[in-house]
Every structure is written in C-alpha cells, then in structure tokens.
Amino acid sequence: MKRQSKNLILALFFALPLSQLLTGCDAFSSDDSEAGDVTLTGQVLNESSNNPVPGAFVLILPFDLLFETDDEGRFEAIVAVDSTMNLQIVASSDGFANASVTVLALADRLIEVPTLRLFQIAADEPVSGLASNILLLQQSASSIGVIESGSEEVAVIQFQVADSLGRPVILDKSTAVNFSFGVQPGGGEFIHPLAAETDNNGVVTVNLSSGTRAGVVQIIAETTVQGRLIRSIPVAISIHGGLPDQTHFSIGPEKRNFPGLLRFGLIDPISVIVGDKYSNPVRQGTSVYFDTNFGVIGGSIQTDSEGRGTVNLMSANPLPADGIVLLAAESADDLKNVVTGSTPVIMSGIPVVSVSPASAILDQTYLLTVVDQNGNPLVEGTLISVIVQGESVKAVGHIDVQLDDSVFLGGQLYEHVLRGPGITEFTFRAVSDINPLAPEIPEVEAITITVAGGNGRIEIVLEPSGAPSTPTEGVSLTVEPDGTVVAKVEIAQY
C-alpha cells in the first residue's frame, strides 16, 4: 500500500506542466558562482498538531529529485548545481495538502530549508496495539423484567477492547471475546452469543435475556492475548419480577391492636408484600391501592425492589362501634384481574378492669378481667401486676404479665378476636408465705392490682373490709351485685 502511494505521488508530480514546475525557478542563472553540491536539510510537520510527519515525500525541482522524511519528519538532500539558482522544495503525504517553499541554492553550502507544514485533509487511519483491557462501553438497560412480565426482557451490553494506551483495538488486532455469568438467579436466563470478535473499534456486543426468576445478573467478558487472560469488571443488571399474583399477595399491620379509640391521629402502619407468579417480588413501582371501612388510610403506594410498600392507618371518623377495622389492598395481574387482600385491626379504647371477689382474703382465688370498653384485649406491652401486702403472705398466679399483640383466629370479625386466659382473663391467689425461722400468723392487709399500658392506667386496691378503692385519677369504681369490682376510665379522649 505504501509503495502504491509513493508511485501515485510521483505520477502526480510528473504530470504537472513543465511551466508550473519551473515557476519561480531560474534553472540556469547567469551568476558567476562556481558549480558544486548544495546540501538541503529540513523538517515536515503537521500544521494542526505540530507533530512530525514521517514518511512524507520531498520533491526538489527542477531536478525532480525525490526524498522521504525519517521518523522525526526530517530530510536531507544533496543536489549538484552548475551555478547559483532557485530550488523549489515540495512536501506531500497521504491525507495532507501539499506545501512548498523556494530557496536560493549556492554551491558548497548547507541550506536549512524553512519548515514545511502540511494541512491535514483526511483523518488518520486508526492504529492500535494488542488488546490489553476490556471496558464496558454501554448497556441498553440497568434492569429488565422476568419473562411475561410486561417489561423489557432483553438487555444489550457492549464492551470495548483497548490496547495498553487506551486505544480501541483495530480489526487487524481483533480478538475473540468470551461471555459468561458471574452470579445469576438461576431462572433460565441466558446470554447470546457466547463469544464474538471485536470490530474495527474494538467493540463486541452480547444480549442478556431474562428467565423466570428475579435477582442480580453479572456479565463477564474475557479474552486471552499471547497467553494472558484479560477480563472485564462484572457488569451487573437486575432482573425484576412481573405483575402481582393473587397467591403471592399479602397485607398486614405493624400492630394488630392500637389504641385508636383514645384520640384522633394515632397511626398504625399497614404493609403489603406483593409477589409475581414465580414467587419473586413484583417489578419495582407496581401500584397498590388501599381502602378501609373505618378511620383514614393512605390511598396507594408503589412497591420497592422487594415488592414491599407501606401506608398509615390513622384513627379518625368514622370510628368502629365494636373496635374492629377491616383494611383492604388491591392491584391487578397480567390478565387484568383484580388481585386483593384484606386484614383486620383492633382500634382499642379505655381499659376496663374487673376483679372478683371485691375484698382481700387469704387463700382466695381471684378472677381478673382486663379489656377495653368493647371487650377487646388491650394493646401489646400492657403490664398487669398483683401485689399482696400483709404478714407472711404473697401473691401467686398471673401476678406479673405483659400482653402480646392481639390475634384473630379463624376470621376477621369481632367474634374472631382471641380472648381468654392470659389475654383478657387472669387468676391469682393470696397465699401464706411463712418464714420457718420467724413464724407469724398470715394476715392479708391489702391487694393492689395495677394495669398500665398504651390504653391507660388503672390501679385497684382490695382491702379485708370489702371496700375496694382506686387511687388513679379519673377512674370510676363500682361493685356489681355478684361482688365483682369494675374500674374504668370515666371519659375517653378523642
């Protein structure tokens, strides 16, 4: 190719009219100087970059002598002249416009030719060394959806292979790049092709197609050059889930019981977990709508990368007469069917504490009932304690209890709220506790029952006289005909 370029340039020079070649030249000056050799030296530079132009042709007219510049763009020529005369120096190179200069040649002189600067008219042919590293050039998406999710299911990833100077490897230095997985969810996802040759820009392309499982996929590109393995940093792409599936739709509260009947504006977070038909989290941004028959609830959410979303249920009008609130959430599946779920929550109110019998008696079994005004359990964390005061006596049974969150069993209605022993009903006894080293006659002086938690605080004191009392302000105390003491907060505050 280089020899052909030289021949073409020579042909162009020889095709020029003789009058043009000799313009400005005085071939046979009448100068009386003696004949001899003239040494010409100079350099050819790229006008825009000021870099040397190696391999440029230098033509000396009118003698049609042709020389070539070295790696530094320099040339040296020895020309025999009969007398003092003008010489035209013309420089040329592939992709550049010609440049020329005229010098006066004197015998036996060394003449420094003014620098010839060539204007580049064509881009340089790309050059590169062998492959040295692999870089991510671009990818069409950072995440795709599982198959049949309605989302884009294929991602296109382009890598660029470069040499040690960071130049893309050209076609003459191309290399085969192999593609493989790092981590993958294992749902049938695949890459194509498994190997490809770099193009003239060092670029190779691979396609990732999703499978049936969500998760993170890593794509690795690698090649071997002269026995050395070159590998890219793994490129991570997320595969997210599809549309909601009824079987994998869940809704639940943070607290099954919160004191929403005490005042307005109390909050109970309500969350959903939404999966697709492959048991993966739905794609991020899936909309879920909420509804409630009592109180006020946030209208909708968009799921996060784990298929989760949370809104707040707030205590507000209308309030439930029996304290039971039913919450619903819904979305839609790939067939446009409604996907829905519901969950109950207790809005509990003021504590109501009943104990029977009403007096402090030794070796007596007591029945203690702790509920709100609707007969629902009190909130999680409520503390119930029983203390017996007197000589050589103590309390046994449910005397130090902390309530768990409420439970619905077998349904979502009032009658499905789990009540009974350890939840709303408790028993205890005042029994003898005689010290053998200092025996005394057991005597019960008082029994103090305390209930305290998120619903409020009530303290009841039973005495041997049968005249119970409560030191808690704002609490009313009554004794039923059967001897049961009932204590409750007089007014609920909204």
Residue pairs with C-beta under 8 A, 6 or more apart in sequence:
2 55
5 94
6 57
9 57
9 92
10 66
13 59
13 64
13 66
13 90
14 64
21 61
21 62
21 88
22 61
22 62
23 88
24 86
24 88
24 102
25 61
25 62
25 85
25 86
25 87
25 88
25 102
26 85
26 86
27 62
27 85
28 82
28 83
28 85
29 83
29 84
29 85
29 86
30 83
31 83
31 84
31 85
32 83
33 83
33 84
33 106
33 107
34 83
34 107
34 108
35 80
35 81
35 82
35 83
35 107
36 80
36 81
36 107
36 108
37 78
37 79
37 80
37 81
37 107
37 108
38 78
38 79
38 80
38 81
38 87
38 105
38 106
38 107
38 108
38 109
38 111
39 76
39 77
39 78
39 109
39 110
39 111
40 60
40 75
40 76
40 77
40 78
40 79
40 87
40 89
40 103
40 105
40 111
40 113
41 74
41 75
41 76
41 77
41 110
41 111
41 112
41 113
42 58
42 74
42 75
42 89
42 112
42 113
42 114
42 115
42 116
43 52
43 69
43 72
43 73
43 74
43 75
43 115
43 116
44 52
44 53
44 56
44 58
44 69
44 73
44 74
44 75
44 91
44 93
44 99
44 115
44 116
44 117
44 118
45 51
45 52
45 53
45 73
45 115
45 116
45 117
45 118
46 52
46 53
46 96
46 117
46 118
46 120
47 117
47 118
47 119
47 120
48 119
48 120
51 73
52 69
52 71
52 72
52 73
52 74
53 69
53 73
53 91
53 93
53 96
53 118
54 69
54 70
54 71
54 72
54 73
55 68
55 69
55 93
56 68
56 69
56 73
56 75
56 91
56 92
56 93
56 96
56 118
57 66
57 67
57 68
57 91
57 92
57 93
58 66
58 67
58 68
58 69
58 75
58 77
58 89
58 90
58 91
58 116
59 65
59 66
59 67
59 89
59 90
59 91
59 92
60 66
60 67
60 77
60 79
60 87
60 88
60 89
60 90
61 87
61 88
61 89
61 90
62 87
62 88
63 79
63 87
65 77
65 79
67 75
67 76
67 77
68 75
69 75
69 91
79 87
79 105
81 105
81 107
83 107
84 104
84 105
84 106
84 107
85 104
85 105
86 102
86 103
86 104
86 105
87 102
87 103
87 104
87 105
88 100
88 101
88 102
89 100
89 101
89 102
89 103
89 113
89 116
90 98
90 99
90 100
91 98
91 99
91 100
91 116
91 118
92 98
92 99
92 118
93 118
94 122
95 120
95 121
95 122
95 123
95 124
96 118
96 119
96 120
96 121
96 122
97 118
97 119
97 121
98 118
99 116
99 117
99 118
99 119
100 116
101 113
101 114
101 116
103 111
103 113
103 114
104 111
105 111
126 167
126 168
126 170
126 200
126 201
127 167
127 170
128 162
128 163
128 165
128 167
128 168
128 169
128 170
128 173
128 202
129 163
129 164
129 165
129 167
129 169
129 173
130 163
130 169
130 173
130 175
130 225
130 226
131 161
131 162
131 163
131 169
131 173
131 175
131 198
131 202
131 223
131 225
131 230
132 162
132 163
132 164
132 225
132 230
133 161
133 162
133 230
134 159
134 160
134 161
134 162
134 177
134 221
134 222
134 223
134 230
134 231
134 232
135 159
135 160
135 161
135 162
135 232
136 157
136 158
136 159
136 160
136 232
136 233
136 235
137 158
137 159
137 160
137 203
138 157
138 158
139 155
139 156
139 157
139 158
139 235
139 237
140 155
140 156
140 157
141 152
141 155
141 237
142 237
142 238
143 237
143 238
143 239
143 240
143 284
144 151
144 152
144 153
144 154
144 155
144 208
144 210
144 237
144 238
144 239
144 240
145 151
145 152
145 153
145 210
145 239
145 240
145 241
145 242
145 283
146 153
146 187
146 210
146 211
146 212
146 213
146 214
146 239
146 240
146 241
146 242
146 276
146 278
146 280
147 153
147 188
147 210
147 211
147 212
148 242
148 334
149 210
149 240
149 241
149 242
149 243
149 276
149 283
149 334
150 242
150 243
150 334
151 240
151 242
151 283
153 209
153 210
154 207
154 208
154 209
154 210
155 207
155 208
155 237
156 205
156 206
156 207
156 208
157 205
157 206
157 207
157 208
157 219
157 235
157 237
158 203
158 204
158 205
159 177
159 203
159 204
159 205
159 206
159 221
159 232
160 168
160 201
160 202
160 203
161 168
161 169
161 175
161 177
161 198
161 202
161 203
161 204
161 223
161 230
162 168
162 169
162 202
163 169
163 173
168 201
168 202
168 203
169 175
169 198
169 202
170 200
170 202
171 198
171 199
171 200
174 197
174 198
174 199
174 202
175 197
175 198
175 223
175 225
176 195
176 196
176 197
176 223
177 195
177 196
177 197
177 198
177 204
177 221
177 222
177 223
178 194
178 195
178 221
178 222
178 223
179 191
179 193
179 194
179 195
179 196
179 206
179 219
179 220
179 221
180 191
180 194
180 219
180 220
180 222
181 191
181 217
181 218
181 219
181 220
182 217
182 218
182 219
182 220
182 234
183 215
183 216
183 217
183 218
184 215
184 217
184 218
185 211
185 213
185 214
185 215
185 216
185 217
185 239
186 211
186 213
186 215
187 210
187 211
187 212
187 213
187 214
187 215
187 239
187 278
188 211
188 212
188 213
189 208
189 209
189 210
189 211
189 213
189 217
189 239
190 208
190 209
190 211
191 206
191 207
191 208
191 209
191 219
192 206
192 207
192 209
193 206
196 204
196 205
196 206
197 204
198 204
204 221
206 219
206 221
208 217
208 219
208 237
210 239
211 239
212 278
213 239
213 278
213 280
214 238
214 239
214 240
214 241
214 276
214 278
214 280
214 281
215 238
215 239
215 280
216 236
216 237
216 238
216 239
217 236
217 237
217 238
217 239
218 234
218 235
218 236
219 234
219 235
219 237
220 231
220 232
220 234
220 235
221 231
221 232
222 229
222 230
222 231
222 232
223 229
223 230
224 230
238 305
240 280
240 281
240 282
240 283
240 284
240 305
241 275
241 276
241 278
241 280
241 281
241 282
241 283
241 307
242 276
242 277
242 278
242 280
242 282
242 283
242 334
243 276
243 282
243 283
243 286
243 331
243 332
243 333
243 334
244 274
244 275
244 276
244 282
244 286
244 288
244 331
244 332
244 333
244 339
245 275
245 276
245 277
245 333
245 339
246 333
246 337
246 339
246 340
247 277
248 274
248 275
248 276
248 277
248 279
249 272
249 273
249 274
249 275
249 329
249 331
249 339
249 340
249 341
250 272
250 273
250 274
250 341
251 270
251 271
251 272
251 327
251 328
251 329
251 341
251 342
251 343
252 270
252 271
252 343
253 268
253 269
253 270
253 271
253 313
253 327
253 343
253 345
254 268
254 269
254 270
254 271
255 268
255 345
255 379
255 380
255 405
256 344
256 345
256 346
256 405
256 406
256 407
256 408
257 345
257 346
257 348
257 376
257 377
257 378
257 379
257 380
257 405
257 406
258 266
258 267
258 268
258 315
258 345
258 346
258 347
258 348
258 379
258 454
259 266
259 347
259 348
259 349
259 379
259 454
259 455
260 266
260 268
260 295
260 313
260 315
260 319
260 325
260 347
260 348
261 315
261 319
261 323
261 347
261 348
261 349
261 350
261 372
261 373
261 374
261 492
261 494
262 315
262 349
262 350
262 455
262 456
262 492
262 493
262 494
263 315
263 493
263 494
264 314
264 315
264 316
264 317
264 494
265 314
265 315
265 316
266 314
266 315
267 312
267 313
267 314
267 315
268 312
268 313
268 345
269 310
269 311
269 312
269 313
270 290
270 297
270 310
270 311
270 312
270 313
270 327
270 329
270 343
270 345
271 308
271 309
271 310
272 288
272 301
272 303
272 308
272 309
272 310
272 329
272 341
273 281
273 306
273 307
273 308
274 281
274 282
274 286
274 288
274 303
274 307
274 308
274 309
274 331
274 339
275 281
275 282
275 307
276 282
276 283
277 333
277 334
280 307
281 303
281 305
281 306
281 307
281 308
282 303
282 307
283 303
284 302
284 303
284 304
284 305
285 302
285 303
286 302
286 303
286 307
286 331
287 300
287 301
287 302
287 331
288 300
288 301
288 302
288 303
288 309
288 329
288 330
288 331
289 299
289 300
289 329
289 330
289 331
290 297
290 298
290 299
290 300
290 301
290 311
290 327
290 328
290 329
291 297
291 327
291 328
291 329
291 330
292 313
292 325
292 326
292 327
292 328
293 320
293 325
293 326
294 318
294 319
294 320
294 325
294 326
294 347
295 313
295 314
295 315
295 316
295 318
295 319
295 325
295 347
296 313
296 314
296 316
297 311
297 312
297 313
297 314
297 327
298 311
298 312
299 311
300 311
301 309
301 310
301 311
302 309
303 309
313 325
313 327
313 345
315 347
319 347
320 347
321 374
322 374
322 376
322 414
323 346
323 347
323 348
323 349
323 372
323 374
323 376
323 414
324 344
324 345
324 346
324 347
324 376
324 412
324 413
324 414
324 417
325 344
325 345
325 346
325 347
326 342
326 343
326 344
326 412
327 342
327 343
327 344
327 345
328 340
328 341
328 342
329 340
329 341
329 342
330 338
330 339
330 340
330 341
331 338
331 339
331 340
332 338
332 339
333 339
342 412
343 412
344 408
344 412
344 413
344 416
346 376
346 377
346 406
346 417
348 372
348 374
348 376
348 377
348 378
348 379
348 455
349 372
349 373
349 374
349 455
349 492
350 372
350 373
350 455
350 456
350 488
350 489
350 492
351 370
351 371
351 372
351 378
351 382
351 451
351 453
351 455
351 456
351 457
351 458
351 488
351 489
352 369
352 370
352 371
352 372
352 373
352 486
352 487
352 488
353 368
353 369
353 370
353 449
353 451
353 458
353 460
353 486
353 487
353 488
354 368
354 369
354 484
354 485
354 486
354 487
355 366
355 367
355 368
355 369
355 449
355 460
355 462
355 468
355 484
355 485
356 366
356 367
356 482
356 483
356 484
356 485
357 364
357 366
357 483
357 484
358 462
358 466
358 468
358 479
358 483
358 484
358 485
359 462
359 463
359 464
359 465
359 466
359 467
359 468
360 388
360 390
360 430
360 444
360 445
360 446
360 447
360 462
360 463
360 464
361 430
361 444
361 464
362 393
362 430
362 431
362 432
362 442
362 443
362 444
363 429
363 430
363 431
363 432
364 429
364 430
365 427
365 428
365 429
366 427
366 428
366 429
366 430
366 447
367 425
367 426
367 427
368 384
368 386
368 398
368 425
368 426
368 427
368 428
368 449
369 424
369 425
369 426
370 377
370 378
370 382
370 384
370 424
370 426
370 451
371 377
371 378
371 419
371 424
372 378
372 455
373 488
373 492
374 414
375 419
375 424
376 406
376 414
376 417
377 403
377 406
377 417
377 418
377 419
377 423
377 424
378 403
378 451
378 453
378 454
378 455
379 403
379 405
379 406
379 453
379 454
379 455
380 403
380 404
380 405
380 406
380 454
381 402
381 403
381 453
381 454
382 402
382 403
382 451
382 452
382 453
382 454
382 455
383 401
383 402
383 403
383 450
383 451
383 452
383 453
384 398
384 400
384 401
384 402
384 403
384 426
384 449
384 450
384 451
385 399
385 400
385 401
385 449
385 450
386 395
386 397
386 398
386 399
386 400
386 428
386 447
386 448
386 449
386 450
387 395
387 399
387 447
387 448
387 450
388 394
388 395
388 430
388 444
388 446
388 447
389 444
389 445
389 446
389 447
389 448
390 430
390 442
390 443
390 444
390 445
390 446
391 440
391 441
391 442
391 443
391 445
392 432
392 433
392 434
392 435
392 439
392 440
392 441
392 442
392 443
393 430
393 431
393 432
393 433
393 442
393 443
393 444
394 430
394 431
394 433
395 428
395 429
395 430
395 431
395 447
396 428
396 429
396 431
397 426
397 427
397 428
397 429
398 422
398 426
398 427
398 428
399 428
401 422
401 426
403 423
403 453
406 417
406 418
406 423
407 417
407 418
408 416
408 417
408 418
409 416
409 417
409 418
410 416
419 425
421 427
430 444
430 447
432 442
433 442
434 440
434 442
444 464
445 463
445 464
446 461
446 462
446 463
446 464
447 461
447 462
448 459
448 460
448 461
448 462
449 459
449 460
449 461
449 462
450 457
450 458
450 459
450 460
451 457
451 458
451 459
452 458
456 489
457 472
458 470
458 472
458 475
458 487
458 488
458 489
459 470
459 471
459 472
459 475
460 468
460 469
460 470
460 477
460 485
460 487
461 468
461 469
461 470
461 471
462 468
462 485
463 469
468 477
468 479
468 485
469 477
470 477
470 487
472 487
474 489
474 490
474 491
475 487
475 488
475 489
475 490
476 487
476 488
476 489
476 490
477 485
477 486
477 487
478 485
478 486
479 485
479 486
480 486
